[in-house]
C-alpha cells in the first residue's frame, strides 16, 4: 500500500522539491520508504510513499523496465500478479524483483493500455512511457484505491488525495460549490467531483492517458447483469478470493465485527491460516456486537483483540484526523473504523474486511424497498399513506431494518415519500434521509454526473436495482473512502475480498436472488448456514455509533461548540442550525445525521476552506 503523487508539464520543467512536498503530504500512507523519478527532459515527475507489504527488500518504487523507458508508481495490491508474471516470463520478459508492482511495467510493455482489465486487485497507478512521452493512470473496478487529478492544456497533476495536488503551486485552491451541495445532500461526494474546483477523481474502472496532444479517458469496466454467464459456486469463488488476498510478507489479520459479512470472511481465513482478528464494542446494547465477535473468534480459532469504544473516543479521533481529511465525510462510522484500524495496526500491517457484502449481496432495507415500490406504484401515494396510518404497529414491525434510531412506521413513511421519484433519485432520497435526516439544509444537487457514470438501470432487474445504485454511489464514494482514509491514517492496508473481480461478477450475474420481501443477503446466509448457523440467522445491525444519545450527553458540549465555532453560518442560516440542535436536544426529532454532517463540514472549512 502506498501514496502516489506527480505531475507532467510539457512546457516547463518539473521541480524535485515540489515533488518531495507532494509526496511528504501523505507520508502516513507509506511510512517505510519514499522514492521519485524525473525523466531526462524533466517534463515528468513521479513520487511515492511506500508501506512495504510484498517483497520487502527489492520492491521499493518507482519501478522501471530494463531500459528505463517505462516507469511506474502504484498504490494497492494485484492479487493475480503471480499468474500474470508467469505469462509475461513465457513471453520473454525479465523480472528483477518479486513485487507485484513490476508486473504493471512488463504487462504494459506486452499489452499496452489493454493490460488493465487483466488485473484482479485494488490499485491506483501512474505510469510514464518515455518513448511515447505519455502519462498513463489507472484505477481499479470498484474504486478501492483513490486517485485524483488536475489538468490544463499544458500540464497534469495527480495524487492519491486532493491535498497532494494542492501542494503543487501550479494549482490555485478554490472550493467547488457544486460539491458543497452534494455533500450537504448525501454526506459524501459522488462521481468524479472533489471539494476543490478543477480537481477530479479518476472514476473507478477507468484509465487516463495524457500526452502533448491532450487527454483521453477510457472506461474499461461497467457492471452488467449477464445471466448467460455459466453459473459457478460462490463458496469456491469467495474462498479463493480470501486465499488470494492473504498474500503478504508482513503480518495479516481480519476485522471481525460479529456480523454476517465479516464473520464469513474470517471463517474462510481460518481455513488457511491462524490469524488475529479485531473488533470494537459498545456498552450500549443496541450497538454492541462484541459478544458475537468473540463467539465467532472462539469457534473459528482466531486470536481475538477487542476494545470498548466510548464517547470520548469520538472527540479524540476527530481531533487527530480532521486536519488530515481534505474532503469532509458525514459517515459517522469513519470514527469507529479508525479505532478498529488503530487496534489492528498494533499487531498487523494488513487486515481483511467485510466491506462490500451489503452492496453486492442485497443487505440493506433500501434494496428491499424497491421491491415494495414495484407492487405499490399503481396505488396513489395518498391512499397508501392513509392505509399505513391505520396499519397496526405490530404488523409494520415485521419489516426488516438495520436503521436502529427510527421507528418502523416512520421508516415506512419515508419509503412512501420516495416513491414519487425516478429510481436513482428515489434511492438517494431514501439513503440520505436514513443516514443524514429528512431536513435538507442545502439546495438539492443535479444528479447528472452520477447518471453519466452509471450503466442504464433499465438493464437490471428490480431486485438488483438498489445494489447497482449503491455500487456506483455509497460503496465507492462513502464506504470505501471511509475505509481507505481510516486505515491509511493508521498506516494499515485493508483488503476487501467481496470486491474481488470474480465475486463481483457473480454477485450481479447469478440467477439466484439475493433478497425478497422479508429476507436480505439470501445467498450469503446460505453459505453461512452450515458454517456459522447462529450468525446466518442474525439480522443486520450496521457498524455505527450511538450518536443520537451521545449528542444529548457526553458529546453535547463538543458538538455544540463545533457547530458554533466555524464558518458554517456562511452556508447555513444560523437559526436553522439552532433549531436543528434544540429539536434534537428536546427529543422532538432525531437530527444526529445532519448535526454530524455539519460538524465534519465545519472542521473541514477551518482547515481547507
C-alpha atoms as one frame of an Amber mdcrd trajectory, in Angstrom:
protein
   0.000   0.000   0.000   1.282   3.425  -0.870   0.518   7.006  -1.660   1.413
   8.343  -5.083   1.938  11.819  -6.498   3.348  13.515  -9.547   2.925  15.833
 -12.487   3.734  16.179 -16.155   4.352  19.592 -17.707   5.122  19.644 -21.419
   6.053  23.329 -21.408   8.314  23.670 -18.358  10.434  21.526 -16.060   9.297
  19.602 -13.002  10.704  20.722  -9.677  12.165  17.991  -7.408  11.421  19.965
  -4.245   7.755  20.352  -5.268   7.551  16.618  -5.922   9.020  15.935  -2.479
   6.481  18.221  -0.811   3.646  16.484  -2.626   4.697  13.007  -1.523   5.569
  14.101   2.020   1.986  15.327   2.425   0.851  11.674   2.552   3.713  10.100
   4.493   1.226   8.155   6.623   0.123   6.241   3.525   3.648   4.889   3.128
   5.931   5.403   6.127   8.506   2.753   5.149  10.179   4.403   2.161   9.916
   7.185  -0.396  11.001   7.430  -3.994  10.814   9.668  -7.012  11.538   9.659
 -10.717  12.160  12.627 -13.003  12.806  11.916 -16.666  15.826  13.289 -18.531
  13.962  16.170 -20.136  12.401  16.915 -16.735   8.856  17.174 -18.042   7.629
  14.213 -15.956   7.945  13.578 -12.235   6.538  10.633 -10.260   6.667  10.306
  -6.472   5.670   7.619  -3.993   5.463   6.823  -0.291   5.550   3.068   0.336
   4.103   0.801   3.011   6.069  -2.407   2.437   3.784  -5.439   2.069   5.217
  -7.700  -0.672   8.948  -8.039  -1.470  10.270  -6.010   1.430  13.856  -5.799
   0.135  13.689  -5.085  -3.621  10.125  -3.842  -4.096  10.649  -0.139  -3.423
   9.275   2.217  -6.063   9.410   3.701  -8.648   9.984   0.502 -10.638  11.299
   0.597 -14.210  11.706  -1.741 -17.150  15.119  -2.842 -18.465  15.876   0.297
 -20.490  14.148   2.735 -18.099  11.614   3.721 -20.756   8.611   2.612 -18.669
   8.335   3.730 -15.038   5.514   3.146 -12.556   4.395   4.248  -9.095   1.449
   2.441  -7.640  -0.854   2.125  -4.643  -2.558  -1.196  -3.909  -2.163  -4.920
  -4.460  -2.536  -7.110  -7.556  -3.714 -10.495  -6.289  -3.223 -12.371  -9.556
   0.268 -10.958 -10.119   1.979 -14.368  -9.924  -0.193 -15.738 -12.749   0.444
 -12.639 -14.842   4.158 -12.850 -14.125   4.356 -16.433 -15.395   2.560 -15.409
 -18.606   4.928 -12.490 -19.117   8.045 -14.554 -18.426   6.888 -17.052 -21.062
   6.780 -14.116 -23.473  10.389 -13.234 -22.696  10.101 -10.562 -20.015  12.844
 -10.474 -17.361  11.945  -9.535 -13.793  14.388  -8.001 -11.321  12.106  -8.024
  -8.234   9.493 -10.286  -6.654   6.967  -7.478  -6.281   3.532  -7.195  -7.824
   4.420  -3.662  -8.945   6.855  -4.868 -11.589   4.061  -6.830 -13.276   2.474
  -3.491 -14.240   5.612  -2.412 -16.091   6.002  -5.573 -18.160   2.269  -6.010
 -18.733   2.186  -2.509 -20.214   5.139  -3.373 -22.452   3.365  -6.512 -23.661
  -0.257  -5.427 -23.949  -0.179  -1.634 -23.942  -3.078   0.063 -22.173  -5.170
  -3.102 -22.592  -3.366  -4.787 -19.700  -5.539  -3.075 -17.070  -8.649  -5.330
 -17.377  -6.360  -8.314 -16.712  -5.638  -7.056 -13.187  -7.534  -8.505 -10.231
  -6.895  -6.331  -7.240  -7.149  -2.890  -5.719  -4.991  -0.278  -7.353  -4.308
   3.257  -8.454  -1.185   3.663 -10.562   0.718   6.207 -12.619   2.956   5.051
 -15.462   5.310   7.149 -17.559   6.112   5.983 -21.106   9.290   7.794 -22.122
   9.186   6.720 -25.777   5.628   7.977 -26.283   6.062  10.786 -23.746   2.785
   9.706 -22.211   1.395   9.606 -18.684  -0.982   6.690 -18.109  -3.189   6.471
 -14.995  -5.456   3.606 -13.936  -7.864   2.785 -11.117  -9.474  -0.486 -10.000
 -13.026  -1.524 -10.877 -14.674  -0.749  -7.558 -12.664   2.320  -6.563 -10.991
   0.733  -3.538  -7.912   2.902  -4.026  -8.275   6.662  -4.672  -6.782   8.745
  -7.461  -7.289  12.454  -8.205  -6.013  14.708 -10.982  -5.967  18.330 -12.127
  -5.429  19.160 -15.785  -4.854  22.146 -18.054  -3.820  22.203 -21.714  -0.189
  22.302 -20.563   0.139  20.033 -17.560  -1.498  17.371 -15.400  -1.043  16.922
 -11.647  -2.147  13.747  -9.856  -2.174  12.241  -6.379  -3.782   9.763  -4.011
  -5.569  12.600  -2.215  -6.511  16.178  -3.194  -4.051  17.720  -0.736  -1.208
  16.271  -2.795  -2.321  18.367  -5.767  -2.875  21.422  -3.565   0.807  21.233
  -2.551   1.794  21.940  -6.141   1.965  25.743  -6.679   0.576  25.315 -10.191
  -2.820  24.634  -8.624  -4.653  27.576  -7.040  -7.084  26.305  -4.403 -10.773
  27.101  -4.881 -13.802  25.470  -3.241 -16.204  23.659  -5.560 -19.684  24.998
  -4.758 -21.388  22.105  -6.566 -19.503  19.702  -4.315 -20.849  21.528  -1.262
 -24.392  20.809  -2.456 -23.630  17.117  -2.930 -22.028  16.893   0.483 -24.947
  18.679   2.124 -27.462  16.341   0.478 -25.657  12.984   0.566 -22.865  13.416
   3.105 -20.227  12.422   0.545 -19.022  13.397  -2.935 -20.317  11.137  -5.726
 -18.928  10.612  -9.200 -15.793  12.415 -10.312 -16.139  15.624  -8.287 -13.997
  16.780  -5.366 -14.323  19.654  -2.906 -11.808  21.679  -4.929 -12.597  23.266
  -8.282 -10.763  21.606 -11.148  -9.622  18.588  -9.143 -11.397  15.429 -10.270
 -11.388  11.782  -9.279 -10.417   9.315 -11.939 -13.558   7.194 -11.886 -13.249
   3.532 -10.861 -12.944   1.198 -13.823 -11.302   3.925 -15.919  -7.879   4.754
 -17.298  -6.469   8.105 -18.377  -3.710   8.918 -20.850  -2.141  12.358 -21.188
   0.205  13.452 -23.961   1.146  16.763 -25.532  -1.834  16.255 -27.846  -4.296
  16.132 -24.964  -6.283  13.887 -22.645  -8.070  10.599 -23.252 -10.195   8.818
 -20.617 -11.299   5.241 -21.241 -13.857   3.115 -19.395 -12.667  -0.490 -19.158
 -15.272  -1.816 -16.715 -19.005  -1.435 -16.190 -21.438  -3.547 -14.188 -23.553
  -5.920 -16.250 -26.314  -8.334 -15.348 -25.315 -11.109 -17.723 -27.482 -14.099
 -16.860 -25.904 -16.110 -19.686 -22.660 -16.486 -17.716 -22.039 -20.076 -16.639
 -23.121 -20.424 -13.025 -20.265 -21.144 -10.618 -20.173 -21.947  -6.925 -19.914
 -18.741  -4.898 -18.469 -20.733  -1.997 -15.453 -21.649  -4.141 -15.174 -18.163
  -5.653 -15.222 -16.374  -2.312 -12.894 -18.875  -0.677 -10.345 -18.340  -3.452
 -10.698 -14.561  -3.194  -9.862 -14.732   0.513  -6.935 -17.077  -0.131  -5.519
 -14.788  -2.825  -5.782 -11.765  -0.546  -3.777 -13.381   2.241  -0.565 -12.986
   0.236   1.898 -10.753   2.112   5.391 -10.683   3.572   4.088  -8.959   6.723
   1.552  -9.973   9.419  -2.077 -10.212   8.232  -5.268 -10.087  10.329  -9.009
  -9.780   9.835 -11.719  -7.386  11.012 -14.426  -9.343  12.833 -17.444  -7.342
  13.973 -19.616 -10.392  14.608 -21.917  -9.577  11.709 -22.579 -11.767   8.707
 -20.117 -10.264   6.215 -17.010 -10.128   8.387 -17.778 -13.486  10.023 -17.868
 -15.232   6.653 -14.545 -13.680   5.612 -12.997 -14.630   8.962 -14.311 -18.183
   8.578 -12.562 -18.580   5.219  -9.388 -17.014   6.616  -9.330 -19.608   9.410
  -9.257 -22.402   6.823  -5.895 -21.200   5.518  -4.089 -19.546   8.422  -4.392
 -18.931  12.133  -4.619 -15.164  12.327  -5.506 -12.375  14.707  -8.974 -10.810
  14.500 -10.073  -7.366  15.663 -13.260  -5.650  16.763 -14.616  -2.881  18.956
 -17.558  -2.992  21.343 -20.021  -0.614  22.984 -21.644  -0.602  26.383 -24.833
   0.462  24.569 -26.535  -2.851  23.833 -28.232  -1.821  20.606 -24.839  -1.196
  19.005 -22.638  -3.810  20.633 -21.758  -6.950  18.691 -18.594  -7.810  20.613
 -20.187 -10.855  22.230 -20.930 -12.281  18.782 -17.434 -11.384  17.560 -15.836
 -13.235  20.488 -18.112 -16.233  19.899 -17.171 -16.440  16.215 -13.477 -15.978
  17.013 -13.630 -18.807  19.546 -15.360 -21.130  17.092 -13.017 -20.497  14.150
  -9.854 -20.207  16.258  -8.589 -16.660  15.720  -6.684 -14.749  18.398  -9.214
 -12.019  19.041  -8.492  -8.475  20.198 -11.286  -6.090  21.126 -11.607  -2.698
  22.792 -14.610  -0.809  24.079 -15.486   2.283  22.074 -16.513   5.253  24.216
 -17.915   8.692  23.523 -14.597  10.324  24.368 -13.011   8.314  21.545 -15.126
  10.339  19.111 -13.535  13.578  20.300 -10.008  12.146  20.448 -10.181  10.666
  16.952 -11.925  13.700  15.458  -9.116  15.940  16.689  -6.488  13.569  15.272
  -7.947  13.265  11.794  -9.941  16.390  10.959  -6.953  18.392   9.693  -5.802
  15.457   7.552  -9.161  14.889   5.860  -9.006  17.083   2.765 -12.616  16.182
   1.950 -15.441  16.037   4.511 -17.301  12.772   5.070 -20.535  12.721   7.066
 -20.443   8.965   7.676 -20.006   8.751  11.456 -18.766   5.159  11.154 -15.482
   6.693   9.976 -14.673   7.149  13.665 -15.078   3.511  14.827 -13.398   2.346
  11.601 -10.396   4.456  12.570 -10.493   2.920  16.050 -10.545  -0.709  14.892
  -7.770   0.104  12.391  -5.763   1.598  15.238  -6.219  -1.564  17.309  -5.269
  -3.806  14.386  -2.143  -1.809  13.488  -0.566  -2.673  16.828  -0.320  -6.277
  15.671  -0.548  -6.442  11.860   0.167  -4.417   8.725  -2.679  -5.877   6.639
  -6.304  -6.623   7.567  -9.102  -8.245   5.569 -12.505  -6.580   5.809 -16.132
  -7.453   5.082 -16.821  -4.221   3.180 -18.884  -4.671   0.033 -21.001  -7.565
   1.282 -24.130  -5.449   1.730 -23.830  -3.625  -1.574 -23.165  -6.730  -3.691
 -25.453  -9.199  -1.961 -28.532  -7.137  -1.103 -28.018  -6.284   2.542 -29.932
  -3.038   3.008 -33.636  -2.371   3.647 -33.493   0.144   0.798 -32.761  -2.745
  -1.570 -35.989  -4.396  -0.438 -37.853  -1.097  -0.659 -37.526  -1.193  -4.457
 -39.487  -4.455  -4.398 -42.262  -2.823  -2.370 -42.290   0.119  -4.760 -42.779
  -2.171  -7.738 -46.005  -3.662  -6.375 -47.327  -0.466  -4.773 -46.643   2.024
  -7.572 -50.123   1.613  -9.083 -51.807   2.787  -5.885 -51.923   6.565  -5.215
 -49.445   7.572  -2.513 -52.203   9.408  -0.618 -54.162   6.161  -0.280 -51.052
   4.254   0.780 -50.319   6.874   3.438 -53.845   6.568   4.860 -53.541   2.781
   4.859 -50.213   2.996   6.681 -51.724   5.201   9.390 -54.385   2.558  10.042
 -51.939  -0.366   9.993 -51.066  -1.709  13.474 -47.510  -1.024  14.641 -47.056
  -4.733  15.318 -47.558  -5.536  11.632 -45.276  -2.748  10.415 -42.572  -4.024
  12.775 -42.335  -7.179  10.651 -40.474  -5.102   8.057 -36.729  -5.771   8.481
 -34.491  -2.776   9.139 -30.973  -2.018  10.337 -31.780   1.657  10.996 -31.875
   1.453  14.771 -32.789   5.048  15.595 -36.056   5.177  13.648 -39.454   3.569
  14.429 -40.522   1.147  11.688 -43.649   3.147  10.872 -41.582   6.277  10.349
 -39.276   4.352   8.001 -42.287   3.124   6.029 -43.451   6.731   5.591 -40.049
   7.656   4.175 -40.270   4.775   1.717 -43.679   6.027   0.545 -42.421   9.599
   0.149 -39.642   8.376  -2.110 -42.000   6.602  -4.489 -42.720   9.784  -6.456
 -39.135   9.930  -7.764 -37.314   8.032 -10.518 -35.233   5.001  -9.495 -31.957
   6.840  -8.833 -33.479   9.878  -7.103 -35.719   7.629  -5.016 -32.840   5.511
  -3.787 -30.653   8.510  -2.968 -33.589  10.156  -1.174 -34.089   7.064   0.971
 -30.412   6.714   1.807 -29.817  10.391   2.581 -32.955  10.523   4.733 -31.942
   7.455   6.737 -28.289   8.490   7.132 -28.448  12.311   7.191 -32.036  13.243
   8.024 -35.260  14.460   6.467 -34.441  18.173   6.582 -32.395  19.300   3.573
 -30.045  22.136   4.571 -28.596  22.850   1.118 -30.109  23.102  -2.343 -30.655
  19.718  -3.955 -27.807  18.990  -6.395 -28.063  17.937 -10.020 -27.502  14.175
 -10.283 -26.342  14.241 -13.916 -22.726  13.397 -13.042 -23.963  10.294 -11.188
 -26.239   9.250 -14.040 -23.428   9.616 -16.577 -21.151   7.358 -14.529 -23.732
   4.565 -14.184 -24.999   1.903 -16.574 -28.617   2.021 -17.733 -30.674   0.988
 -14.705 -33.326  -0.465 -17.004 -30.843  -3.224 -17.866 -31.112  -4.610 -14.322
 -33.935  -6.452 -12.597 -35.715  -4.653  -9.762 -34.145  -6.903  -7.126 -30.675
  -5.723  -8.253 -31.578  -2.046  -8.576 -30.515  -0.937  -5.108 -27.263  -2.865
  -5.306 -26.308  -1.253  -8.620 -27.012   2.272  -7.365 -25.133   1.642  -4.128
 -22.163   0.230  -6.039 -21.880   3.449  -8.062 -22.540   5.820  -5.142 -22.394
   4.825  -1.488 -19.892   1.992  -1.841 -17.252   3.756  -3.907 -17.662   7.316
  -2.615 -18.638   6.807   1.029 -17.802   3.381   2.433 -14.559   2.755   0.519
 -13.380   6.327   1.116 -14.098   5.843   4.821 -12.199   2.557   4.851  -9.240
   3.959   2.911  -8.797   7.112   4.982  -9.400   5.467   8.384  -6.948   2.648
   7.687  -4.277   4.656   5.898  -4.182   7.283   8.639  -3.021   4.333  10.752
  -0.652   3.044   8.023  -2.751  -0.117   7.771  -3.609  -1.835   4.489  -7.214
  -3.066   4.343  -8.266  -5.604   1.715 -11.823  -6.353   0.623 -12.409  -9.910
  -0.709 -16.055  -9.206  -1.570 -14.802  -6.828  -4.280 -12.631  -9.429  -5.983
 -13.310  -9.390  -9.745 -14.875 -12.852  -9.751 -17.029 -12.278  -6.671 -18.217
  -9.009  -8.181 -19.133 -10.680 -11.472 -21.014 -13.493  -9.732 -22.984 -11.175
  -7.453 -24.517  -9.253 -10.351 -24.877 -12.136 -12.819 -26.189 -15.046 -10.774
 -29.711 -16.221 -11.485 -30.174 -16.710  -7.742 -31.973 -13.928  -5.890 -30.155
 -12.057  -3.127 -33.301 -10.791  -1.418 -37.063 -10.947  -1.165 -39.719  -9.004
   0.744 -38.655 -10.405   4.110 -35.035 -11.565   3.760 -31.763  -9.906   2.802
 -28.464 -11.455   1.669 -30.092 -14.804   0.960 -27.056 -16.255  -0.829 -24.548
 -15.274   1.870 -26.858 -16.607   4.566 -26.979 -19.921   2.701 -23.176 -20.029
   2.749 -23.093 -19.412   6.488 -25.906 -21.835   7.323 -23.585 -24.848   7.580
 -20.537 -22.882   8.694 -21.764 -20.469  11.364 -25.535 -21.109  11.589 -26.075
 -18.814  14.562 -24.674 -15.877  12.554 -26.621 -16.763   9.399 -29.917 -16.092
  11.179 -28.925 -12.780  12.737 -30.493  -9.539  11.457 -28.215  -6.782  10.218
 -27.097  -4.243  12.816 -24.772  -1.974  10.895 -21.435  -0.539  12.019 -22.422
   2.714  13.673 -22.182   4.591  16.944 -24.965   5.734  19.321 -24.718   9.283
  18.040 -28.333  10.182  18.782 -27.931   9.698  22.541 -24.300  10.810  22.777
 -25.153  14.200  21.238 -27.507  14.746  24.169 -24.975  13.501  26.688 -21.230
  13.010  26.579 -20.757  14.703  23.189 -23.123  17.603  23.870 -20.502  20.262
  24.649 -18.152  19.105  21.890 -20.946  19.147  19.319 -22.383  22.493  20.426
 -19.061  24.319  20.174 -18.195  22.555  16.899 -21.422  23.830  15.344 -20.876
  27.381  16.528 -17.100  27.762  16.157 -16.662  27.752  12.380 -17.768  29.313
   9.128 -20.959  27.287   8.842 -23.155  30.371   9.172 -21.906  31.494   5.749
 -23.501  28.372   4.277 -26.468  27.557   6.521 -28.765  30.036   8.262 -27.882
  30.387  11.942 -31.492  29.885  13.016 -31.748  26.631  11.070 -28.708  25.264
  12.890 -30.153  26.482  16.186 -33.472  24.722  15.535 -31.741  21.513  14.471
 -29.838  21.483  17.720 -32.715  22.387  20.020 -35.178  19.947  18.449 -32.650
  17.161  18.825 -31.901  18.038  22.442 -35.609  18.140  23.315 -36.241  14.814
  21.597 -38.648  16.233  19.018 -36.501  14.992  16.116 -33.512  12.766  15.522
 -31.157  15.268  13.888 -27.946  13.393  14.653 -27.130  12.833  10.959 -27.463
  16.490   9.983 -25.621  17.642  13.101 -22.688  15.317  12.424 -22.666  16.314
   8.757 -22.301  19.964   9.802 -19.638  19.183  12.410 -17.472  17.452   9.801
 -18.071  20.247   7.284 -17.215  22.909   9.851 -13.965  21.173  10.763 -13.077
  20.857   7.104 -13.795  24.542   6.441 -11.483  25.638   9.254  -8.571  23.704
   7.722  -9.236  23.778   3.997 -11.839  26.462   3.321
